[in-house]
Amino acid sequence: MSTTITAPPATAPARRGGTSPRDSRRRKTLMWIATHSIAIALAIMFIAPIFFVALTSLMTDDQALTSELWPQSWHFENFADVFAKSKLLQWTLNTFIYAGLATLFMLLSSVPVAYALARFRFRGRKATLLLVITWMMLPPQVVAVPVFIIWARFDLTGSLWPLILPLLLGDVYSIFLLRQFLVTIPRDYTDAAKVDGCSDFKTLIRVILPMARPAIAAVALFSFFYCWNDYYGPLMYTDPGDQGTWTLSLGLATFKAFHSVAWNLTMAATLLVTAPVIVVFFFAQRVFIEGVTLTGVKG
């Protein structure tokens, strides 16, 4: 009895045109760069000035603003010199008080007004909304002189209170954005709350506010950033002879005027002023973008 031995199938030779895993990864990387080329270019364009300010702040006075972009030696003591030659801590505290109280007062006053414009049916509602939109287009410089005279009669000039107290009456920009978001919330939620016995105030607190958190966070960040960067208001109302009443924006402008030659110190002060805003936006960017997206113009 003969035994037939079958040879194993021959392995097909590798094709010459095949790609290795390394070439495949390289191709995917190049495709990703080509797809996101515009985003990468914009990111570099926005990050480059911050990178330049950071490098200049660590240079010597002689090397700053020269053709050498990389520091020959690292001088972290420039930041200590900024604190020694200015009232940066006091300006930071004043700015936090101004931005924090202004944002809090804005939310306390603007949210109920936006809720009323979005939910209540009353005579003159459309006219009130039109007035809010019209007031948004009015430059603050138009009413600067009469408003300054009013605060001067109350003896509040020379401080930040003329900038904080008006927000107890609401902010038209925040009212408009919040109203645009609140009209998108279905009425079934508020109707169900009223059936359960909730008043309008309880409906606002227990139903509307939790659902409007993204929009509230967005307008809060808008208000905080505006107050943090505000230069016109503190210049107009704070005491020019008392640096203890200044904010960071006003103090930074004065610091640049006195140290216009020492660009390393100027850049160090600029970096210290902008760092808190960058940190806040970095941690709150998801809520900020979501709120801006959801507060689109509707209704």
JOKA-V524823 format. One record per residue. N is the residue number from 1. RES is the residue in one small letter. PSI is psi in whole degrees, -180 to 180 (NA if undefined). Layout:
n=N res=RES psi=PSI
n=N res=RES psi=PSI
This chain:
n=1 res=m psi=120
n=2 res=s psi=145
n=3 res=t psi=128
n=4 res=t psi=125
n=5 res=i psi=121
n=6 res=t psi=128
n=7 res=a psi=142
n=8 res=p psi=149
n=9 res=p psi=140
n=10 res=a psi=140
n=11 res=t psi=132
n=12 res=a psi=136
n=13 res=p psi=146
n=14 res=a psi=140
n=15 res=r psi=141
n=16 res=r psi=-26
n=17 res=g psi=2
n=18 res=g psi=157
n=19 res=t psi=142
n=20 res=s psi=162
n=21 res=p psi=-35
n=22 res=r psi=-44
n=23 res=d psi=-35
n=24 res=s psi=-43
n=25 res=r psi=-39
n=26 res=r psi=-41
n=27 res=r psi=-41
n=28 res=k psi=-39
n=29 res=t psi=-44
n=30 res=l psi=-38
n=31 res=m psi=-40
n=32 res=w psi=-42
n=33 res=i psi=-41
n=34 res=a psi=-37
n=35 res=t psi=-38
n=36 res=h psi=26
n=37 res=s psi=-41
n=38 res=i psi=-44
n=39 res=a psi=-39
n=40 res=i psi=-43
n=41 res=a psi=-42
n=42 res=l psi=-39
n=43 res=a psi=-44
n=44 res=i psi=-38
n=45 res=m psi=-35
n=46 res=f psi=-32
n=47 res=i psi=-29
n=48 res=a psi=-46
n=49 res=p psi=-39
n=50 res=i psi=-41
n=51 res=f psi=-39
n=52 res=f psi=-42
n=53 res=v psi=-42
n=54 res=a psi=-42
n=55 res=l psi=-41
n=56 res=t psi=-34
n=57 res=s psi=-17
n=58 res=l psi=8
n=59 res=m psi=172
n=60 res=t psi=167
n=61 res=d psi=-34
n=62 res=d psi=-31
n=63 res=q psi=-22
n=64 res=a psi=137
n=65 res=l psi=30
n=66 res=t psi=-175
n=67 res=s psi=-14
n=68 res=e psi=116
n=69 res=l psi=-19
n=70 res=w psi=132
n=71 res=p psi=135
n=72 res=q psi=-34
n=73 res=s psi=150
n=74 res=w psi=124
n=75 res=h psi=85
n=76 res=f psi=-13
n=77 res=e psi=-10
n=78 res=n psi=-36
n=79 res=f psi=-37
n=80 res=a psi=-36
n=81 res=d psi=-34
n=82 res=v psi=-44
n=83 res=f psi=-34
n=84 res=a psi=-32
n=85 res=k psi=5
n=86 res=s psi=170
n=87 res=k psi=56
n=88 res=l psi=-39
n=89 res=l psi=-42
n=90 res=q psi=-39
n=91 res=w psi=-39
n=92 res=t psi=-43
n=93 res=l psi=-44
n=94 res=n psi=-39
n=95 res=t psi=-41
n=96 res=f psi=-40
n=97 res=i psi=-45
n=98 res=y psi=-52
n=99 res=a psi=-40
n=100 res=g psi=-50
n=101 res=l psi=-39
n=102 res=a psi=-42
n=103 res=t psi=-42
n=104 res=l psi=-47
n=105 res=f psi=-36
n=106 res=m psi=-44
n=107 res=l psi=-41
n=108 res=l psi=-31
n=109 res=s psi=-33
n=110 res=s psi=-36
n=111 res=v psi=-49
n=112 res=p psi=-38
n=113 res=v psi=-44
n=114 res=a psi=-38
n=115 res=y psi=-40
n=116 res=a psi=-42
n=117 res=l psi=-27
n=118 res=a psi=-29
n=119 res=r psi=-36
n=120 res=f psi=146
n=121 res=r psi=110
n=122 res=f psi=160
n=123 res=r psi=130
n=124 res=g psi=12
n=125 res=r psi=-44
n=126 res=k psi=-36
n=127 res=a psi=-37
n=128 res=t psi=-42
n=129 res=l psi=-39
n=130 res=l psi=-36
n=131 res=l psi=-39
n=132 res=v psi=-45
n=133 res=i psi=-39
n=134 res=t psi=-40
n=135 res=w psi=-28
n=136 res=m psi=-31
n=137 res=m psi=-2
n=138 res=l psi=120
n=139 res=p psi=142
n=140 res=p psi=-22
n=141 res=q psi=-21
n=142 res=v psi=-39
n=143 res=v psi=17
n=144 res=a psi=-43
n=145 res=v psi=-52
n=146 res=p psi=-36
n=147 res=v psi=-39
n=148 res=f psi=-39
n=149 res=i psi=-39
n=150 res=i psi=-47
n=151 res=w psi=-31
n=152 res=a psi=-35
n=153 res=r psi=-29
n=154 res=f psi=3
n=155 res=d psi=43
n=156 res=l psi=-2
n=157 res=t psi=156
n=158 res=g psi=8
n=159 res=s psi=-179
n=160 res=l psi=-2
n=161 res=w psi=-34
n=162 res=p psi=-18
n=163 res=l psi=-23
n=164 res=i psi=-46
n=165 res=l psi=-37
n=166 res=p psi=-23
n=167 res=l psi=-9
n=168 res=l psi=-17
n=169 res=l psi=3
n=170 res=g psi=162
n=171 res=d psi=121
n=172 res=v psi=-37
n=173 res=y psi=-44
n=174 res=s psi=-39
n=175 res=i psi=-43
n=176 res=f psi=-46
n=177 res=l psi=-43
n=178 res=l psi=-39
n=179 res=r psi=-41
n=180 res=q psi=-31
n=181 res=f psi=-41
n=182 res=l psi=-29
n=183 res=v psi=-16
n=184 res=t psi=-13
n=185 res=i psi=125
n=186 res=p psi=144
n=187 res=r psi=-15
n=188 res=d psi=-34
n=189 res=y psi=-47
n=190 res=t psi=-36
n=191 res=d psi=-40
n=192 res=a psi=-38
n=193 res=a psi=-39
n=194 res=k psi=-34
n=195 res=v psi=-35
n=196 res=d psi=-2
n=197 res=g psi=10
n=198 res=c psi=138
n=199 res=s psi=176
n=200 res=d psi=-37
n=201 res=f psi=-44
n=202 res=k psi=-36
n=203 res=t psi=-40
n=204 res=l psi=-44
n=205 res=i psi=-45
n=206 res=r psi=-24
n=207 res=v psi=-53
n=208 res=i psi=-48
n=209 res=l psi=-44
n=210 res=p psi=-34
n=211 res=m psi=-22
n=212 res=a psi=17
n=213 res=r psi=-43
n=214 res=p psi=-43
n=215 res=a psi=-40
n=216 res=i psi=-41
n=217 res=a psi=-38
n=218 res=a psi=-48
n=219 res=v psi=-30
n=220 res=a psi=-42
n=221 res=l psi=-40
n=222 res=f psi=-49
n=223 res=s psi=-43
n=224 res=f psi=-46
n=225 res=f psi=-37
n=226 res=y psi=-47
n=227 res=c psi=-36
n=228 res=w psi=-38
n=229 res=n psi=1
n=230 res=d psi=126
n=231 res=y psi=-37
n=232 res=y psi=-46
n=233 res=g psi=-55
n=234 res=p psi=-34
n=235 res=l psi=-33
n=236 res=m psi=-37
n=237 res=y psi=-26
n=238 res=t psi=164
n=239 res=d psi=118
n=240 res=p psi=-21
n=241 res=g psi=-5
n=242 res=d psi=102
n=243 res=q psi=-17
n=244 res=g psi=-13
n=245 res=t psi=-1
n=246 res=w psi=162
n=247 res=t psi=178
n=248 res=l psi=-41
n=249 res=s psi=-44
n=250 res=l psi=-41
n=251 res=g psi=-38
n=252 res=l psi=-41
n=253 res=a psi=-41
n=254 res=t psi=-39
n=255 res=f psi=-40
n=256 res=k psi=-36
n=257 res=a psi=-37
n=258 res=f psi=-24
n=259 res=h psi=43
n=260 res=s psi=-21
n=261 res=v psi=-35
n=262 res=a psi=82
n=263 res=w psi=-24
n=264 res=n psi=-39
n=265 res=l psi=-37
n=266 res=t psi=-43
n=267 res=m psi=-36
n=268 res=a psi=-42
n=269 res=a psi=-39
n=270 res=t psi=-42
n=271 res=l psi=-39
n=272 res=l psi=-34
n=273 res=v psi=-39
n=274 res=t psi=-18
n=275 res=a psi=-46
n=276 res=p psi=-38
n=277 res=v psi=-41
n=278 res=i psi=-41
n=279 res=v psi=-45
n=280 res=v psi=-44
n=281 res=f psi=-34
n=282 res=f psi=-42
n=283 res=f psi=-22
n=284 res=a psi=14
n=285 res=q psi=-34
n=286 res=r psi=-47
n=287 res=v psi=-37
n=288 res=f psi=-48
n=289 res=i psi=-40
n=290 res=e psi=-42
n=291 res=g psi=-40
n=292 res=v psi=-38
n=293 res=t psi=-40
n=294 res=l psi=-13
n=295 res=t psi=39
n=296 res=g psi=164
n=297 res=v psi=121
n=298 res=k psi=154
n=299 res=g psi=NA
